[in-house]
């Protein structure tokens, strides 16, 4: 430029505030929020003075408390136009840039920065060259605003209509979409002419970038339009060829042929053809076209006539079942009966079997074995936690993203209309506002109704009568009664120790060897080692934990084989099993060590098998209060009340005064108080504990019992007999008191269990006490009236009674 501005430099001290992610230019009005403590103090100092503050940008925006050297020297002196304190303690401030300045010295004063700034006041003369530069920059900025869509054209053009070069350059610089460093560079140019020249260079580069970006967008748009044009022309060519009878068959012809050969019933085929006619009339790119096409795809994907070739050989099926499972004779017998009926009846109705039993006894694997034995496909649907009826029946097509239910989806996966369909964990379903999935299953599992099962999505009848449904459950009381009524319940009980040994020897060892890459030469398991795992490391009705522990041993052996070579061999016996599994987790016996007063071993039945339930009674001085603890349910608390009433009614026979309870408090406790307990079968256990505590006679430690008690002392039958006896055996108790009514269930028990246990069948509570207590009860004899009259009054007052 011909005329350079003449600057007169002035110095001044001002409160200084570092700012992040922005550069403030003179003539720029901007709001921002102040939250830093040091910045708040700077702002308050400025407000208490002449409302002027020096704002400079910090180098790194991520630094919370920048030092003086981390702040640019060139900043802007600003007027504080307005400040508002917000509820969270921050201050919202509106500032107006006045002039640029450079800090020459920055000091810390009471927690905020004070800067000595030097500002330059320029006196310049307007020359033709400067006017031409201003015109060029204004023209470039107009072009820039047209290309930059984020800026309002009218507002920006109006803002740059001015005659002052300094103000023009600062207004344009403030509105350029640049980075912090580039804006800071423009702020650092004090000479307006030099600043305008630099802005012109920047605008040239930015306009070139925006032009390039616009050209790329235009090219992409043209390519998309060309692709759409080609698609339209191709579709038109297909239509012309179809009218002329030339070329390949259309997509609709292929769909029509698939419908004709799918084997659909007549009513379903009519609906499919109607849907296809609607699809042909729709525009290919419409949303409804996609919905109709998906519906047709589902109709064609579901098997309507394809079946698995069923193996009906009873001998082959028996062989497969015996290879896959040990024991479970009744279950295998029922499956073989089903196959025998299939040989005699051409189209029998589908059967619905429900395997109920504790975890780990082989319910799910039985379903897979049935499929293998019959030669059918196998599909599994887990119902655990299902709450939505639509999971079973599907959604109607009016909903976005609608799909068929899991029944139809599983049939599609099977690919045949006669698979073995496993409904796993049918007892874990729940219901809420989305419907009751258990009720939706009623139609699926009813042989009289499932020939016309309707899924909401397909909205046509689908025949499920040839499907062999198999359900599994741990407990039955959570399954609604109507659903139970539609299934044939087959109970799987826990395994005896001998059965577990056979299962481990014949199945689990082989499976875990293969899973860990070992051979019989690498690992030999002795029977006593397996028995030790069963007794000392697992307490379960099934064999899942047993398999897990065997796998644990195999993995440790595999590590030694890798370390010592493929010929390394390990022999696992009871003597060295602790090297692999650590210290034994369970004792041989879980019952108490010696006979005690008021301490009885009971038996319980849970959804994971049987368990022992120790019951304790303590008698204290008091006023006849009965305290019950241990998280006992309502039924169990009522059993305790009934047992106490029986004891009070039989007080003389127990050797107790008739009013013994008036001066005593009785505390009944069942340990493991964190676990809820309920059921009536602890009645005789509670009664025996009460009688023992009140009569001060210990109970035998080597005996367990189970049975419900009435007020008259009658012992009623219980359920889960096998599970309870197995629990007693696992706990080291081999003598059990049972209700007389359960004697009929003994033939169903495994022979090994019957021979190992000594069973006492009782009908009355008196019999229980005779067997369970270590010494017989001594009854009290009430004196007759004549004897009472003969006793002197002084002796009568002592309340003495004669013992028999």
C-alpha positions in Angstrom: 0.0 0.0 0.0 1.2 3.5 -0.7 0.0 5.0 2.7 0.8 3.0 5.8 -1.1 3.9 9.0 0.6 5.9 11.7 0.2 4.2 15.1 0.4 5.8 18.5 0.8 3.1 21.1 -0.8 3.4 24.5 -0.5 1.0 27.5 -3.1 0.2 30.2 -3.9 -2.4 32.9 -7.1 -4.4 32.5 -8.6 -7.6 34.1 -7.9 -10.4 31.7 -10.1 -13.5 30.9 -8.9 -16.5 28.8 -11.6 -17.9 26.6 -11.9 -21.3 24.8 -12.8 -22.3 21.2 -13.5 -18.7 20.0 -11.8 -15.6 18.9 -13.5 -12.2 19.5 -12.9 -9.4 17.0 -13.5 -5.7 17.4 -17.1 -4.6 16.5 -18.3 -8.2 17.3 -21.1 -8.6 19.9 -21.3 -12.1 21.3 -22.7 -13.9 24.4 -21.0 -16.7 26.4 -21.2 -18.3 29.8 -18.5 -17.8 32.4 -18.0 -20.6 34.9 -14.3 -20.7 35.9 -13.7 -19.2 39.3 -10.8 -17.1 38.0 -12.8 -15.9 35.1 -15.7 -15.0 37.4 -13.3 -12.9 39.5 -12.0 -11.1 36.4 -15.5 -10.3 35.3 -16.5 -9.0 38.7 -13.3 -6.8 38.8 -14.3 -5.3 35.4 -17.9 -4.8 36.4 -16.7 -2.9 39.5 -14.5 -0.7 37.3 -15.2 0.8 33.9 -16.8 -2.5 32.6 -13.8 -3.1 30.3 -12.1 -6.5 30.1 -9.3 -8.0 28.0 -10.4 -11.3 26.3 -7.7 -13.5 24.8 -8.0 -17.1 23.4 -6.2 -19.9 25.2 -4.0 -22.2 23.1 -5.5 -25.5 24.2 -9.3 -25.5 24.9 -9.1 -28.6 27.1 -6.9 -26.9 29.8 -9.2 -25.8 32.7 -6.8 -23.4 34.3 -4.4 -22.1 31.7 -1.2 -20.2 32.6 -0.2 -16.9 31.2 2.1 -18.5 28.6 -0.7 -20.8 27.4 -2.8 -17.7 26.3 -2.4 -15.8 23.0 -0.9 -12.4 23.6 -3.1 -10.6 21.0 -6.7 -10.3 22.2 -9.6 -7.8 22.2 -10.6 -5.1 24.7 -14.3 -5.5 25.2 -17.1 -3.6 26.8 -19.4 -5.7 29.1 -22.8 -4.9 27.7 -24.8 -7.1 30.0 -24.3 -9.9 32.7 -26.8 -12.2 34.3 -26.0 -14.6 37.1 -27.6 -18.1 36.5 -29.0 -20.4 39.2 -26.0 -22.8 38.9 -23.6 -20.1 39.9 -22.3 -19.4 36.3 -22.6 -15.9 34.7 -24.0 -15.3 31.3 -22.3 -12.3 29.8 -22.8 -10.2 26.6 -19.6 -8.4 25.4 -18.9 -6.0 22.5 -15.4 -5.9 21.0 -13.9 -2.4 21.1 -10.3 -2.7 19.8 -7.5 -5.2 19.5 -4.5 -5.1 21.9 -1.5 -7.0 22.8 -0.6 -8.0 26.4 3.0 -7.1 27.4 2.8 -8.3 31.0 0.3 -10.7 32.8 0.2 -11.0 36.6 -2.0 -12.9 39.0 -4.0 -10.7 41.4 -6.1 -12.4 44.0 -6.9 -15.4 41.8 -7.4 -13.7 38.4 -5.2 -12.4 35.7 -4.4 -8.7 35.2 -2.8 -7.8 31.9 -0.9 -4.7 30.8 -2.1 -4.2 27.3 -0.7 -2.0 24.5 -3.3 -0.9 21.9 -2.6 0.7 18.6 -4.8 3.6 17.3 -4.4 3.9 13.5 -4.8 7.1 11.5 -4.9 6.3 7.8 -5.8 8.1 4.7 -8.3 6.6 2.2 -6.6 6.1 -1.1 -7.8 4.6 -4.4 -5.7 1.5 -3.8 -7.4 0.9 -0.4 -10.8 1.6 -1.9 -10.1 -1.0 -4.6 -9.0 -3.6 -2.0 -12.1 -3.0 0.1 -14.3 -3.5 -3.1 -12.4 -6.7 -3.9 -12.8 -8.1 -0.4 -16.5 -7.2 -0.4 -17.1 -9.0 -3.7 -15.2 -12.1 -2.6 -17.2 -12.2 0.6 -20.5 -12.0 -1.3 -19.3 -15.0 -3.4 -18.3 -16.8 -0.2 -21.7 -16.2 1.5 -23.5 -17.6 -1.6 -21.5 -20.8 -1.4 -21.5 -21.1 2.4 -25.1 -22.3 3.2 -24.7 -21.8 6.9 -24.7 -18.0 6.5 -27.7 -15.8 5.8 -27.0 -13.9 2.5 -29.1 -10.8 3.1 -27.9 -10.3 6.7 -24.2 -10.8 5.8 -24.3 -8.5 2.8 -26.0 -5.7 4.8 -23.4 -6.0 7.6 -20.4 -5.4 5.2 -21.8 -2.2 3.6 -19.4 0.2 5.3 -16.6 2.7 4.4 -14.1 2.0 7.2 -11.5 -0.6 6.2 -10.7 -1.5 9.9 -14.4 -2.3 10.7 -15.0 -4.0 7.3 -12.0 -6.4 7.8 -13.0 -7.2 11.4 -16.7 -7.9 10.6 -15.7 -10.2 7.7 -13.0 -12.0 9.7 -15.6 -12.6 12.5 -18.0 -14.4 10.1 -15.5 -16.6 8.2 -15.8 -20.3 8.9 -12.2 -20.7 9.9 -10.2 -22.5 12.6 -9.0 -20.8 15.8 -5.4 -20.5 14.7 -6.4 -18.8 11.4 -8.7 -16.4 13.1 -6.1 -15.6 15.7 -3.7 -14.8 12.9 -6.2 -12.3 11.4 -6.7 -10.7 14.9 -2.9 -10.3 15.2 -2.7 -8.0 12.1 -3.1 -4.5 13.4 -2.7 -2.8 10.1 -6.3 -2.6 8.4 -4.8 -2.7 4.9 -2.6 -5.6 5.6 -5.5 -7.4 7.3 -7.8 -6.8 4.2 -5.1 -8.2 1.9 -4.8 -11.3 4.1 -8.6 -11.8 4.2 -8.7 -11.6 0.4 -6.1 -14.4 0.2 -8.1 -16.5 2.7 -11.4 -15.9 0.8 -9.8 -17.0 -2.5 -8.8 -20.3 -0.9 -12.2 -20.9 0.9 -14.2 -20.1 -2.3 -12.1 -22.6 -4.2 -12.8 -25.3 -1.6 -16.5 -24.6 -1.6 -16.6 -24.7 -5.4 -14.9 -28.0 -5.4 -17.3 -29.4 -2.8 -20.3 -28.1 -4.8 -19.0 -29.8 -8.0 -18.6 -33.1 -6.2 -22.2 -32.9 -4.8 -23.5 -32.1 -8.3 -21.6 -35.0 -9.8 -23.0 -37.4 -7.2 -26.5 -36.1 -7.8 -26.2 -36.6 -11.6 -25.0 -40.1 -11.0 -28.0 -40.9 -8.8 -30.3 -39.4 -11.4 -28.6 -41.5 -14.1 -29.0 -44.7 -12.0 -32.7 -43.9 -11.5 -33.1 -43.3 -15.1 -31.5 -46.6 -16.0 -33.7 -48.4 -13.5 -36.8 -46.9 -15.1 -35.7 -47.7 -18.6 -34.8 -51.3 -17.6 -38.3 -51.8 -16.1 -39.8 -50.3 -19.2 -37.8 -52.7 -21.4 -39.0 -55.7 -19.3 -42.6 -54.6 -19.7 -42.2 -54.2 -23.5 -40.5 -57.6 -23.7 -43.3 -59.2 -21.6 -45.9 -57.7 -24.0 -44.0 -59.1 -27.0 -43.6 -62.5 -25.3 -39.8 -62.3 -25.3 -37.1 -62.6 -22.7 -37.1 -64.1 -19.3 -40.1 -64.6 -17.1 -41.0 -61.8 -14.8 -40.5 -61.9 -11.1 -44.3 -62.1 -10.6 -44.4 -65.2 -12.8 -41.8 -66.9 -10.6 -43.8 -66.0 -7.5 -47.0 -67.3 -9.0 -45.2 -70.6 -9.9 -43.8 -70.9 -6.3 -47.3 -70.4 -4.9 -48.8 -73.1 -7.2 -46.1 -75.7 -6.2 -45.9 -74.8 -2.4 -48.6 -77.3 -1.4 -50.7 -74.6 0.3 -54.3 -75.4 1.2 -56.9 -73.9 -1.2 -57.9 -71.0 1.0 -54.3 -70.0 1.7 -53.4 -70.2 -2.0 -56.4 -67.9 -2.9 -55.1 -65.3 -0.3 -51.6 -65.6 -1.7 -52.8 -65.0 -5.2 -54.8 -62.0 -4.1 -51.8 -60.5 -2.4 -49.7 -61.2 -5.5 -52.3 -59.3 -7.6 -52.1 -56.4 -5.3 -48.3 -56.4 -5.4 -48.3 -56.3 -9.2 -50.5 -53.2 -9.2 -48.3 -51.3 -6.7 -45.3 -49.1 -7.6 -42.1 -51.2 -6.9 -40.5 -48.5 -4.7 -43.5 -48.0 -2.4 -43.5 -49.0 1.3 -46.7 -51.1 0.9 -45.0 -53.0 -1.9 -42.2 -54.1 0.6 -44.8 -55.1 3.1 -46.7 -57.3 0.6 -43.5 -58.9 -0.7 -42.4 -59.8 2.8 -45.8 -61.3 3.5 -45.6 -63.4 0.4 -42.0 -64.5 1.2 -43.2 -65.7 4.6 -46.1 -67.6 3.2 -43.8 -69.4 0.8 -41.1 -70.0 3.4 -43.3 -71.9 5.8 -43.4 -75.6 5.1 -46.9 -76.6 3.9 -46.3 -80.1 2.6 -42.6 -81.0 3.1 -42.1 -83.7 5.8 -39.2 -85.6 7.3 -39.1 -89.2 6.5 -39.9 -90.6 9.9 -38.1 -93.6 11.4 -40.7 -95.8 13.0 -38.4 -98.7 14.0 -39.0 -99.2 17.8 -35.7 -101.2 18.1 -33.6 -98.5 16.5 -35.2 -95.8 18.6 -34.6 -97.9 21.8 -31.0 -98.2 20.8 -30.6 -94.5 20.3 -32.3 -93.6 23.6 -30.1 -96.0 25.5 -26.9 -94.6 23.9 -27.8 -91.1 24.8 -29.3 -91.5 28.3 -28.8 -93.8 31.2 -31.8 -94.9 33.3 -35.1 -92.9 32.8 -36.9 -96.1 32.0 -40.4 -94.7 32.2 -39.6 -91.9 29.9 -38.0 -94.2 27.3 -41.0 -96.5 27.6 -43.4 -93.7 26.8 -41.4 -92.6 23.8 -41.3 -96.1 22.4 -45.1 -96.4 22.9 -45.5 -93.3 20.9 -43.5 -94.8 18.0 -45.4 -98.1 18.2 -48.7 -96.3 17.8 -47.2 -94.5 14.8 -46.7 -97.9 13.1 -50.3 -98.9 13.7 -52.1 -95.6 13.1 -51.5 -93.8 9.8 -52.3 -90.3 11.0 -52.4 -90.2 14.8 -52.9 -86.9 16.6 -49.8 -85.1 17.8 -48.7 -85.8 21.3 -47.6 -83.1 23.8 -45.1 -84.4 26.4 -43.9 -82.3 29.3 -40.7 -83.4 31.1 -40.8 -82.0 34.7 -37.9 -82.2 37.0 -34.9 -80.5 38.6 -32.1 -78.9 36.5 -29.4 -81.1 35.0 -31.4 -84.4 34.7 -31.5 -84.4 30.9 -34.8 -82.8 30.0 -33.6 -80.8 27.0 -31.3 -83.5 25.7 -34.2 -86.0 25.8 -36.0 -83.8 23.3 -32.9 -83.9 21.0 -32.7 -87.7 21.4 -36.4 -88.1 20.5 -35.7 -86.2 17.2 -32.7 -88.4 16.6 -34.6 -91.6 17.3 -37.5 -90.6 15.1 -35.5 -89.1 12.2 -37.3 -85.8 12.5 -35.9 -82.2 12.5 -35.4 -80.6 15.9 -36.2 -77.0 16.8 -36.0 -75.4 20.3 -37.9 -72.4 21.6 -36.8 -71.0 25.0 -39.8 -69.5 26.8 -37.9 -68.3 29.9 -38.9 -64.7 30.6 -41.4 -64.4 27.7 -44.1 -61.9 28.6 -45.5 -60.9 25.2 -48.3 -62.8 23.6 -47.0 -61.6 20.2 -43.9 -63.8 20.8 -46.2 -66.8 20.3 -48.8 -65.4 17.8 -46.9 -62.7 16.0 -47.8 -59.1 15.2 -50.5 -58.0 12.8 -49.2 -56.6 9.5 -50.5 -53.2 10.3 -47.5 -52.6 12.6 -44.2 -51.4 11.3 -41.6 -54.2 11.4 -44.2 -56.9 12.0 -43.1 -60.5 12.1 -44.7 -63.9 12.6 -44.5 -65.4 16.1 -41.8 -67.7 17.3 -43.9 -70.8 16.5 -44.1 -70.0 12.7 -40.5 -68.7 12.7 -39.4 -72.0 14.2 -41.4 -74.0 11.7 -39.6 -72.1 8.9 -36.2 -73.0 10.5 -37.2 -76.6 10.7 -38.2 -76.6 7.0 -40.6 -79.5 7.6 -44.1 -79.7 9.0 -43.4 -82.6 11.4 -40.4 -81.6 13.5 -39.8 -82.3 17.2 -40.6 -78.9 18.7 -39.0 -78.3 22.2 -40.7 -75.7 24.3 -38.0 -75.1 26.9 -38.6 -73.7 30.4 -42.4 -73.5 29.9 -42.8 -72.8 33.6 -40.7 -69.5 33.4 -43.3 -67.6 31.3 -45.0 -64.5 32.8 -47.8 -62.2 31.9 -48.3 -58.5 32.0 -50.1 -55.7 30.0 -48.7 -57.2 26.7 -50.8 -60.3 27.2 -50.5 -63.8 28.5 -48.2 -66.1 26.4 -49.3 -69.2 28.4 -52.9 -68.6 27.2 -51.6 -68.2 23.6 -50.0 -71.6 23.9 -53.3 -73.3 24.7 -54.2 -73.5 21.0 -50.7 -74.6 20.1 -50.7 -77.5 22.5 -54.3 -78.7 22.1 -54.4 -81.6 19.5 -58.1 -80.7 18.9 -57.3 -77.1 18.0 -53.8 -76.9 16.6 -54.9 -78.1 13.1 -56.1 -74.6 12.5 -53.5 -72.5 14.4 -53.7 -68.8 13.3 -50.6 -66.6 13.5 -51.6 -62.9 13.6 -49.1 -62.1 10.8 -49.9 -64.8 8.4 -53.6 -64.6 9.2 -54.3 -68.0 7.7 -54.8 -71.5 9.3 -51.6 -73.5 9.8 -51.7 -77.2 10.7 -49.5 -78.0 13.7 -51.1 -81.4 14.3 -48.1 -83.4 12.9 -45.6 -81.6 15.2 -44.3 -83.6 18.2 -44.3 -81.0 20.9 -42.0 -81.6 23.9 -42.1 -79.1 26.9 -39.7 -78.9 29.8 -40.2 -77.4 33.3 -38.6 -77.4 36.7 -41.9 -77.0 38.6 -45.5 -77.4 37.7 -47.3 -75.0 40.1 -46.3 -71.9 38.0 -47.9 -73.5 34.8 -51.6 -72.5 34.5 -53.9 -75.5 35.1 -55.5 -75.3 31.5 -52.0 -75.5 30.0 -51.1 -78.5 32.2 -54.3 -80.2 31.2 -53.1 -80.2 27.5 -49.8 -81.9 28.3 -48.8 -85.3 29.4 -46.6 -84.8 32.5 -43.6 -87.1 32.7 -41.6 -86.5 35.9 -37.8 -86.8 35.9 -36.5 -87.3 39.4 -32.9 -86.8 40.6 -30.3 -89.5 40.1 -29.0 -91.9 42.7 -25.3 -92.1 43.4 -25.0 -95.3 41.4 -26.9 -93.7 38.5 -24.6 -90.7 38.6 -21.6 -93.0 38.6 -22.8 -94.9 35.5 -23.7 -91.6 33.7 -20.2 -90.2 34.4 -18.5 -93.4 33.4 -20.4 -94.0 30.2 -21.2 -90.4 29.0 -19.6 -87.5 30.8 -16.0 -88.7 30.8 -16.0 -89.4 27.1 -17.6 -86.1 26.3 -15.2 -84.1 28.4 -12.1 -86.0 27.1 -13.2 -85.1 23.5 -13.9 -81.5 24.5 -10.4 -81.0 26.0 -8.5 -83.0 23.3 -7.4 -85.9 25.6 -7.3 -89.6 24.9 -7.8 -92.6 27.2 -4.0 -93.0 27.3 -3.7 -89.4 28.7 -6.4 -89.7 31.4 -7.8 -92.6 33.4 -10.6 -92.0 35.9 -11.1 -94.6 38.7 -14.6 -95.1 40.0 -13.7 -94.0 43.5 -12.6 -90.6 42.1 -16.0 -90.1 40.5 -17.7 -91.2 43.7 -15.6 -88.7 45.6 -16.6 -85.9 43.2 -20.3 -86.9 43.7 -20.0 -86.9 47.5 -17.5 -84.2 48.3 -17.7 -81.7 45.5 -21.4 -81.7 44.3 -24.8 -81.5 45.9 -27.3 -81.7 43.1 -30.2 -83.7 41.8 -28.8 -83.8 38.2 -25.3 -84.2 36.8 -24.6 -80.7 35.5 -22.1 -79.8 38.2 -20.6 -83.3 38.1 -19.9 -82.8 34.4 -18.4 -79.4 35.2 -16.1 -80.8 37.8 -14.9 -83.6 35.5 -14.3 -81.0 32.8 -12.2 -79.0 35.4 -10.0 -82.1 36.0 -9.7 -82.7 32.3 -8.5 -79.1 31.6 -5.8 -79.4 34.3 -4.6 -82.7 32.9 -4.6 -81.1 29.4 -2.3 -78.4 30.6 0.1 -81.1 32.0 0.0 -83.0 28.7 0.9 -79.8 26.8 3.8 -79.2 29.2 5.1 -82.7 29.5 4.3 -84.2 26.0 1.5 -86.1 24.4 2.5 -89.4 26.1 1.9 -87.9 29.6 -0.6 -90.0 31.6 -2.6 -89.2 34.7 -4.6 -91.6 36.8 -7.3 -89.9 38.9 -8.4 -91.6 42.1 -10.0 -90.6 45.4 -6.5 -90.2 46.9 -5.3 -87.5 44.5 -8.6 -85.8 43.4 -8.0 -83.0 45.8 -4.8 -82.0 43.8 -7.1 -81.1 40.9 -10.3 -79.8 42.6 -8.9 -78.5 45.9 -10.4 -79.1 49.3 -13.7 -81.0 49.5 -16.6 -78.6 49.5 -19.1 -80.8 51.4 -18.9 -83.1 54.4 -20.0 -86.7 54.3 -23.0 -85.8 56.4 -24.7 -82.5 56.7 -26.7 -83.4 59.8 -25.7 -82.5 63.3 -22.9 -84.4 65.0 -24.8 -85.7 68.1 -28.4 -86.1 69.3 -29.7 -82.9 70.8 -32.9 -81.7 72.4 -35.3 -79.9 70.1 -33.1 -80.5 67.0 -34.7 -82.5 64.2 -33.7 -83.3 60.6 -36.5 -82.8 58.1 -36.7 -83.3 54.3 -37.8 -80.7 51.7 -38.6 -80.7 48.0 -37.6 -77.7 45.8 -37.5 -77.0 42.1 -33.9 -78.0 42.0 -34.4 -81.3 43.8 -34.6 -82.5 47.4 -32.7 -81.0 50.4 -32.5 -81.6 54.2 -34.2 -79.0 56.4 -33.0 -78.8 60.0 -35.6 -77.6 62.5 -34.7 -76.1 65.9 -36.9 -75.4 69.0 -35.9 -73.6 72.1 -38.1 -73.3 75.2 -37.7 -70.2 77.3 -39.4 -68.7 80.4 -42.2 -66.4 79.3 -46.0 -66.1 78.8 -47.0 -68.7 76.2 -45.7 -66.9 73.1 -44.8 -68.8 69.9 -42.0 -67.2 67.8 -41.4 -68.5 64.3 -38.3 -67.5 62.3 -36.4 -68.6 59.2 -38.6 -67.0 56.5 -41.3 -69.6 56.7 -44.3 -69.2 54.4 -48.0 -69.1 55.5 -48.5 -72.8 55.1 -45.4 -73.8 57.1 -46.4 -71.3 59.9 -49.9 -73.0 60.0 -48.2 -76.4 60.2 -46.2 -75.0 63.3 -49.5 -73.8 64.9 -51.1 -77.2 64.2 -48.2 -79.1 65.7 -48.2 -77.0 68.8 -52.0 -77.5 69.2 -51.4 -81.3 68.9 -48.7 -81.1 71.6 -51.0 -79.1 73.9 -53.8 -81.6 73.4 -51.4 -84.5 74.2 -49.6 -82.9 77.1 -50.3 -85.6 79.6 -49.0 -88.3 77.2 -45.9 -86.2 76.8 -45.3 -86.0 80.5 -46.3 -82.3 80.6 -48.7 -80.4 82.9 -51.9 -79.3 81.2 -51.0 -75.7 81.5 -47.3 -76.0 80.7 -47.5 -73.3 78.0 -48.7 -70.5 80.3 -45.2 -69.8 81.7 -43.1 -70.7 78.6 -42.2 -69.0 75.4 -41.4 -71.3 72.4 -39.0 -70.2 69.6 -39.1 -72.3 66.4 -36.3 -71.6 63.9 -35.4 -73.2 60.6 -31.8 -72.3 59.7 -30.7 -70.7 56.4 -33.0 -67.8 57.2 -32.2 -66.0 53.9 -34.0 -68.8 51.9 -37.8 -68.7 51.9 -39.5 -71.9 52.9 -43.0 -73.2 52.7 -45.2 -76.3 52.5 -47.1 -78.6 54.9 -44.7 -81.5 54.8 -42.6 -80.2 57.7 -45.5 -80.8 60.1 -44.2 -84.0 61.9 -40.7 -82.5 61.9 -41.9 -79.4 63.8 -44.1 -81.6 66.1 -41.1 -83.8 67.0 -38.9 -80.8 67.7 -41.6 -79.3 70.0 -42.1 -82.6 71.9 -38.4 -83.1 72.3 -37.8 -79.5 73.6 -40.7 -79.6 76.0 -40.0 -83.2 77.3 -36.2 -82.6 77.4 -35.6 -85.8 75.4 -32.9 -85.7 72.6 -33.9 -86.7 69.0 -31.8 -89.3 67.1 -29.3 -87.7 64.7 -29.3 -90.5 62.3 -33.0 -90.3 61.3 -34.9 -87.8 59.0 -38.6 -87.4 58.5 -41.3 -85.8 56.4 -45.1 -85.6 56.6 -48.0 -83.3 57.2 -49.7 -83.3 60.6 -53.3 -82.8 61.6 -54.6 -81.4 64.9 -55.4 -85.0 66.0 -51.9 -86.2 65.2 -52.7 -88.0 62.0 -49.8 -88.1 59.4 -50.8 -87.2 55.9 -48.9 -88.0 52.6 -46.4 -85.8 50.9 -45.0 -85.3 47.4 -41.5 -85.5 46.0 -40.7 -88.8 47.8 -37.8 -89.8 45.6 -36.2 -86.4 45.7 -36.4 -86.3 49.5 -34.9 -89.7 49.9 -32.1 -88.8 47.6 -31.4 -85.7 49.6 -31.3 -87.8 52.8 -28.9 -90.2 51.2 -26.6 -87.4 50.0 -26.6 -85.9 53.5 -25.6 -89.3 55.0 -28.9 -90.2 56.6 -30.1 -93.7 55.8 -33.2 -94.0 58.1 -36.4 -92.0 57.2 -39.9 -91.7 58.7 -42.6 -91.4 56.0 -46.4 -91.2 56.0 -48.2 -94.6 55.7 -50.1 -93.3 52.7 -46.8 -93.0 50.7 -46.0 -96.7 51.0 -47.7 -97.2 47.6 -45.0 -95.1 46.0 -42.1 -97.3 47.0 -42.3 -99.7 44.0 -41.4 -96.7 41.8 -38.1 -96.0 43.6 -34.8 -97.3 42.2 -33.8 -100.6 43.7 -30.4 -99.1 44.8 -32.2 -96.4 46.8 -34.7 -98.8 48.4 -31.9 -101.2 49.5 -29.8 -98.4 50.9 -32.6 -96.8 53.1 -34.4 -98.0 56.1 -38.0 -96.6 55.9 -40.5 -96.3 58.7 -44.2 -95.8 57.6 -46.3 -94.2 60.3 -50.0 -93.2 60.5 -50.0 -91.3 63.8 -47.7 -88.8 65.5 -47.3 -91.1 68.5 -45.5 -93.6 66.2 -43.1 -90.8 65.0 -42.2 -89.9 68.6 -41.5 -93.5 69.5 -39.1 -93.9 66.6 -37.4 -90.5 66.7 -36.9 -89.8 70.4 -33.9 -91.5 72.1 -36.0 -92.5 75.1 -39.7 -93.1 75.6 -42.0 -90.4 76.9 -43.3 -90.7 80.5 -47.0 -89.9 80.7 -48.6 -88.0 83.5 -51.6 -89.5 85.4 -54.3 -87.1 86.6 -55.5 -88.1 90.1 -59.2 -89.0 90.5 -61.6 -86.9 92.7 -61.3 -89.3 95.7 -57.6 -89.1 95.7 -57.7 -85.3 95.5 -60.0 -85.1 98.5 -57.6 -87.3 100.6 -54.6 -85.0 99.9 -54.0 -82.4 102.6 -54.6 -78.8 101.5 -51.0 -77.8 102.0 -49.7 -80.6 99.8 -52.4 -79.9 97.1 -51.1 -76.3 96.8 -47.8 -77.6 95.6 -49.4 -78.9 92.4 -47.8 -82.4 92.8 -49.0 -85.1 90.4 -48.4 -88.8 90.4 -46.3 -90.3 87.6 -47.3 -93.5 86.1 
